[in-house]
Each structure stands twice: as structure tokens, then as C-alpha cells.
Amino acid sequence: AHAGIAFRCPVCRDGNEFLVNMLTMGIRMPIRLPSWVSGHDYANFSERHSRCDASECLYPGGRERADEDGPWQLLLCCSCTAKGTHRGCSHLENSTASWECDSCAGRGTGKQQSTRVPLGWGQGPGKA
């Protein structure tokens, strides 16, 4: 095994297409593991996060289970993929395609909310 195995898309976990795209952009990964790392340390990187991290999980099946779609589909944070939520636990509509955890978005500013930035005093169209 080499480091390239753990170098995958954080959302879909595809390694081949992701690696080609990264190489095209000039991002390179070494073929061998660093000398200070054993092969066992990388085993956990290939596992996808599969737990609801909402402060209160509402799914009757529990935090560790999810459905393929609907209100109990598990969405992973679109930035870090290290946290997840059931749609129903975060009150997300079925049409919501992505979600961002509070750690990545800042508390209360997740992507499911408005992304408009309020303009400051004297800032607006046609004003300097």
C-alpha cells in the first residue's frame, strides 16, 4: 500500500479520478509512506464517516444508522466530511444537496442558510 490509496475525494471517496485531477492541478503525493508512519495508521482514512453528530439525533434507528434517501439520509459536511447529520436531525429539506458543520461554517452560518453578506454603511451599488 502507498500514500496514494488514502488520497481520495473527501466527498465521493473516488481515488482514481480524484488523483488524475490533482495531478493535473500540480498536486503530487509521494508513492511511499513517510518513514515515521506505519501502514496501519492509514487504515482509518479509507473509512467514510457514518454517524449523525447532531446535538440531538432524532432517528429512531440511532446515530449509527441512516437511510439511502429521505429525512434519515446522512449528509456529511461538504468541507471536512468529518461530521455528519441526518436531514431530519438538522431540519434540512430533501432538496438540500449539501450541508456544512458548525465547525467549518461557524456557529449558525451553515450553507443551508443565506450566503448573502450584509453591506456596511455607505456600501451599495454605485457607492464608493
N, C-alpha and C positions, 0 to 999 in steps of 0.2 A: 504494500500500500504506500501511496505517496501523498503529499500535501494537497495535490490537485483533487483528490477524492472529496475532501471537505470544502473545496472551493466551488460552491453551488449557489444558484439563485436563492436568496433567502425567502422568497415567496412561493415559488413552484417547486423548488428543490432540484431543478434540472441542472445537471452538471455539464453536459456536452455543449449545448447551445450557449449557455452562460459563459463557459470557458472560451469559446470561439469569440464571443462578443467582447470579453475582457481583453483578450489578446489583441483584437482589432483596435481597441482603445489604448493599448500600450501598457495594460496592467498585467504583470507577469507573476507567476507563482513558481517557486523552486520545485524541482522534481522530487527532491528528497526532503525528509523531515529534518528540522533543526536538530543538532546533536543533543540538545538538552531535553528533547521530547521523545517519549516512547510511543509506539504505535497505538497503545491502549488509550492514551489521552485524547485521541481524535475520534474514538468510537462514539462518544456522545454527540458530536457535531452533526452526524448524519441523521439523528433523530429529530423529527418535527415536533414542535410544541403542541401538546394536545390536551390542554387543560383550560377551563374557564377561570380567569383571575379577577372577575368582577367582585366587588366588596361583598355582595350578596348574590350567590348563584341561585337562580330560581328554577333551574331544570330539575324535574323530578328524578331523573336518572343520575344526577350528581355532576360535579365539576369535571370528572374524568371522561364523561361520555358526551356524544354530540350526534346530531342527525346530519345527513348529507345536504339538506336544504331546509328552508323554513325558519321559524323562530328559534330553533335549537341548533342551527348551524353554527359552528365555531369559526369566528373570524380571528385571524392573527393580526397583530399590529403591522401596518403596512410599512413602518420604518425599521423596527428592530426584530420583528417576528418572535420575540422572546416572551410576549404576553398574549393572551387570547381572551375572547369573550363570546358567549352565546349571544346571538342577535337579541333575543328576548331579555337577557340579563342587563343589557345596555340600552334597551328600548330603541333598537335600530330597525328600520323598515326593511322589508325583503328586497327593496330596490337599492339599498345602500351597498355599494360594491367594495368599500374599504373602510377601515377603522384604524385609529391611531390611539395608542395607550396614553394615559396621562403623563407618564414619564417622558415620552417623546414629544408630546404636543404641549405640555404644560397644563396644569390642572384646569379643566373646564374649557380647553380650546381644541378639543379633538376635531378631526377632519369632518365629522358628521355635522358640525356646526358651521356657521357662516365663516367664510375666509376673507370677508371684507375688512380692511383696515380703516379705522376712523381717521378722517383727515384732521390735522391740527388747525389752530386758529390761523386764518388767512390763507389756508391752503385749499385749493379747489381748482376747478377748471378755469383757466385764464388768469389766475392769480400767482404772483411770484412769491 
